[in-house]
């Protein structure tokens, strides 16, 4: 039986009964072959250790060193390179544990502005592939290349291989591609061959591929649900394949129905360009527990500024603000407030979050604070709350003036007085709202 194959280096492709061990064009061993390679069109693209890859790109001296993106004594690992992963370091791991596992690691604090810019560059390449791009996070997305063969003069698999090569050569980071016939399996495939991977799961092999896999492979099956399934005797996806869907629904409700479908490799979700962002948030873990309202509110303001930057970068607003606090004893508190009008302004986020924080600052020592917004929708260029009252409008104008100055001269050019007092920066100066408007006018 003939199989399709392609070279991921020189992009030579073909169909033959005997797939060559090396590319007949360039001699590369990086061939991908599959019976359905040129018939599949749903892809999941995932950057490899994205933050770490960007930092290694920008500093070649880090190339062969274990690298952890994170920081703080009590923070967590944002991501780490594959060298650090060999020591057992993983994303979301506490920093103290990561340091124990990999004491020689270089540790760099995240630079979100830089990562967002690289993400935008990659997104432009995705948009050139297909109009059907559904971003999942800053470093991954689903793509539907159905019907693009005539545009690219190549089947989706070949277009994706060219895309991966271009990203690595032009942007300097590597990606892994999963190709299949639906989103669930494409996501699974993208994790099979990291880094610089290109994995394929075809229709004919779907059931056999899934049968021996643990149930935890199915998205949405977290640790608690997984333990419940194991107690009920379910360990592999194959066991779910043999179970009566009605029984799974009786046991687990809608989750049981979803398990029944996905265990068969059935996923009818489309790649949607209108993929809804549910929540955007920012949080920080303190080096030392904080209990005072003044200290906590300073950290809250920092989070609100970062959150506002992310909302503005995505050109979205949100109508529900949620405060997150984690006590020294790891007990989580969340408090939310619905706004009259959606916002992206740091000042509005801070005032709303502060009103929630004041009720919780009862002397409890906290190790983490965060702020998030939900009810996300596209912004129309102005913040609706500007229209509510003159004072809000003036503060909004001042904040946007600060944004323009920071865009031109860098984030450190202007710092709110409260944050400057908390941690002065020799390259920054405290600024009031009135001064922001004056300074922005002088820089035009």
N, C-alpha and C positions, 0 to 999 in steps of 0.2 A: 504494500500500500504506500502511495506517495505521501510525503510530508512536506509542508512548507517550511522554509528556513530563511533567515536573514542574518547578516553580519552587523553587529551593533557598532562597529568601528568605521568601516568604509561603506556600509549600507547596501552592499551587494546582496541580492536575494534570489531565491529560486525554489523550485519544487522538484523533488527527486525521490526515488525509492530508497536510495542510500544517502543519508545526510552526511556531508563531509565533516571530518573532525576539526578542520581548520578552514578558514575562508579561502576559496580558490583565488580570490582577487587580491587580498592583502596578507594572507597568512595568519590572521588573528584567530585565537581560539574562542573569542566571544561571539559564538553563534547561538541563536535561539531558534529552535525548531518545534513544530507542533502541527498536528493534523488540521487544526482549525485556526492556525495563526492568522491567516489572511481573511477569515470570515467573522472575526469578533470586532466589536467597536466600542464597548464600554470600558473606560479606563479609570484607574485611580492613580494619581501621581503624588508622590510623597518625597519631600526633600530629606536627604540623609543627614541626621544630626545637624539640623539647619543652623542654629545659632553658632555651634562650634565650627561648622564648615565655613561660615562667613568669617569668623575670627581667624581661622587658619589661612584662609585666602588672603586676608589683609596683613598677616604676619607670618611669613614663610618659616620663621624660626620655630614656630609651634607645630609644624607639620608632623614630626615624629614623636611628639610629646603627648602624654595624657592631658586632656583639657576638659575642665568642668566649667560650665556657665552657671553661675549662681552667686552666692555671697552671703556674708553675715555668719555669725557664730551659730545662729539658730534658724537660718534660712533653709531653703530646700534647693535641690538641683533643678535648674530649668531644663538643661539638657547636657549631654556630655558626648565626647567623641568616642569612636569605637575602640580606641586604645584603652580609654578609661573603663569602658564597659567590660573589657576582659578581666578587670579587677573586681567586677561585681557592682560597679556604680550604675545607678539607674535614675531616670527622670523622677522627680518628686521625692527622691530620697532626702532625708535630713542631711544638711551639710556636714555635721559632725561625724555622721556615719560614713559619708563619702570620703572625708579626710582620713578616716581610719583605714578604709579599704584601699585607698590610693594616695598615700602620703606624698608622693612625688608629683602629683597633678598640679598643673598650672590652673589657677582659679581666676576667672574674669567675670565681672559683673555684667549683666545683660545690657546691651545698647539697643533698645527697642526701635529707636528712630532709624538706625542703620538697617536693622532686620526688616522693618516695614518697607523701606526703599528697595531692598533686594527682592522682597516678595512682589512688589509692584512690577519690577522688571521681568520676573518670571511670569507674572500674570499676563503681561503684554504678549509674551511668546505663546501662552495658552490661547489667548483670544485670536491669535493668527491661525491656530489649528482648527478651532471650531467656535461657533457662537454659543454652544451649550457647555458652559463652564460653571460648575457649582463649587465655590470655595467652601472648605470645611474649617480651615484654620489658616493661620498665616503661612503655613508651609505645606498644605495639602489641598487637593481638589479632585472632584470627579469630572470627567470629560466624556461627552458622547460624540463620537466621530462618525456616526451613521450618516451616510450620504455625502461624505467629504472626499471620496476616492477620486472623483473627477476633478475636484478643485486642486488637490495635492498631486494628482497623477500617481498616486500610490495608495495601497490599502492602509487602513488605520495603523496597523502594527508598524509598518515602515515609516509612516509619518511620525509616530511616537518615538521610534528609535532615532530619527533625525532630530526631533525636538530635544530628547535627552542629551544627545551629543552637543547640540548647539548651546544648551544651558551650561554644560560643563566647560565648553570652550570659551564662550562669550561672557558668562557671568561668574564662573569659577567655583560653582558648587555642584555637587552631584545629586541626582535624583534616582528614585526607584519607581518602576512602572508596573502596575498590575493590570492585566487585560483579560476580560471575560465577557459574559453575556448579560450580567446584571451588576448592580452596585455592590451588593453584599460580597459576591465572589471576587470582584475587582479589588475591593479593599483587602480581602484576605490574601489575594495574590501579591499585592504590593509589599507585603511583609515577608514573603517567602524567600527572597533572594537578596536581601540588603547586605551591604550597600551597593550602589550602582546596579541594581537588579532590574530584571525584565522577566516577570513570571506570567504564565498563561494558565487559565483554567477553562477548558472547553465544555460544551454542553454534554457531550457523550460521556465524559469522565466525572461529571459533577457528583453523582451519588457515591461512586466508589472513592472519590477523593475525600469527601466529607465523612464517610462512615467511621474510620478509626479515630477521628479528631476529637479532642475533649470538647465538652459542651461550652466551656468558657471561650471557645473561638467565636461563638455567636455574639455579635454586638448586643449590648444591653444586659448581658448576663454578668452581673458583678459578683463580688465575693460572697455577699450574703445569699443571693439567689442561687449561686453555684453550690453553696453548702446545702441549701434546701433540696436542690435536685439530687445531690449525692446521697443525702439521707433517704430520699425516696427511691433510690436504686438506679438513678440515671447518671452515667459517667461519660458516655460517648455519644456523639451525634448519631451514630448508627442505631443506638437504642431508641432514640427519638424517632428515627425513620420507621422503625417497626411498630411504634406505638399508635394506638387509635387517636386521631386528632381530637375527637370528642372527649376522650379521657383527659388529655392534656388541658383542654379548655375547662373541664370541671375542676381540675386540680389547681390551675394557675390563671384562670380567666383569660383575658386578652393576651397576656404574656404567653400562655400555653398555646394559643392559636398562632402567635408569631413563631414560637419554637417549632411548631409542626410545619409551617411553611418554609422557614429557613433551613431546617434540617433536610428538606428535599431540594434545597438550592433554588427556591422560588422567591423572587423579590421583584415586585411590580413597580417599585418606585422609579420615577423618571429622574434623569439629571435635570435639575431645575435651576435656571438662572436667577430665579426669585427665591432661592433658598433663604429662609428666614433666620436671622440671627436672634437667638432667644435672649441672651444676656451678654453684656460687655462689662468687665470689672477690672479692678486693680486692688491689690492687697500687699501688705508687707508684714513680715515677721520680725519682731524686735530682738536685738541682741540681749536685752534685759527686760524683764516684765515691767509694764507700765500701769500705773493705777490712777494717776492724777488727770483731771480733765484737760488741763493745759497741755501736758505732754501728749495725751491721746489725740487732742484736737489738732496739734501740729502734724502728727503723722497722718491724720485724716485728710488734712489739707494737701499734703504731698500726694496722697492717693487720688484725691479729686482732680488735681492738676493732670496727673498721668491719664486718668480716665477721660478727662475732657479732651486731651490730645488725641486719644484713640478714637473717640466719637467724631471729632472734627476730621481726622484723617480718613475715616470711612464715610464721612458726610451723612451721618445719621444722628437721630435724637432718640431719647427714651422718656417714657412717662411714669416709670415707677423706680424709685430709689431704694436700694436695700443696703443696710449697714450690716457688716459681719464682724463679729468679735469672737476670739477664742481665748478662753481663760488659761491661766498657768496650769490648771488641771485638765486642759484639753477639752473642756466643755464648750460647745458652740452655741452662740447666740446670734440670731438674725432678726432684724427689725426692718420693716418696709413701710414706705409711704408713697401713695399715688399722687402725682402732681396734677394740678389743674391743666397744665399744658406741657408737652414734652420739651426736653431741653438737652443741650450739650455743653452748657456753660459751667465752668469750674466753680464759679461763685454760687450759682444756684445749687449745684450738687453739694457743695460744702455746707451751705446754710441748712439744707434739708438734712444732710447727714449729721450735722452738729446737733440739731434739735432731737434727733434720735439718740445720739451719743450721750447727751446730757442726762437722759433718763437712766442710762445704763452705767454711768460713771459713779458707782456707789461704793467705791473703795476696793472693788475686785481688781486683782492684778491680771492683766491681759498680756498674752504673748503675740497676738496677731490682731490686726485691724484691716478691714477691706470695705470697699464701696463698689456697688454695681448698679447698672440700670437695665431694666427690661422694658417690654413694650416698644421694641425697636422699630423705627420707621425712617424712611429717607427724609433728610433735611431739605428745606426749600431755599436755603441760603440765608435765612434769618431765624433767630430763635423766637418762637412764639411768645415767650414770657416777656420779651422786650416791649410788648404792646400793653402790658397790664398796668404799669405805673411808671411815672417819670424816673424814679430812683432806680428801678430795675433796668430801665432803658439806658440810663447813664452808666451804670456798672457794666452792662453788656457791651456798650461802646468802648469803654476803657479796656475790657478784657480782649476785645478783638483788636484794639490798638496794640496791646501787649503781644498778641499772636503775630501781628505783622512785623513788629520789631524783632521778635525771636526768630521768625522765619528768615529775616535778613541777616541778623548778626549772631544767631545761635541761641540755644535755650538758656544759657547762663547769662545772657545780656541783661535780662530783667528777672528779679526774684521778688516775690511778695515779701513785705516787711516781716511778717510772722515767721516765714521760713528762713529769711536772712538772719534774724535774731537767733533762731534755733541752731543754725550751722552756717556761719558766715563763709563766703567764698571770695577769695581775693580778686577773682575775675568778675564778680557780680556786685550789684548794688540793690538795696531795698528800693521799692518803687510803690508809690501810691497810685490809685486809679487816675487822679488828675495828672500826675507826672507822666503816666503812661501815655495819655492822650497827647500831652505836650511833646514828649520825646518822639512819639511816632510821627507827629507832624513835621518835626525837624529833619527826619531821615528820609522823607519822600524825595 
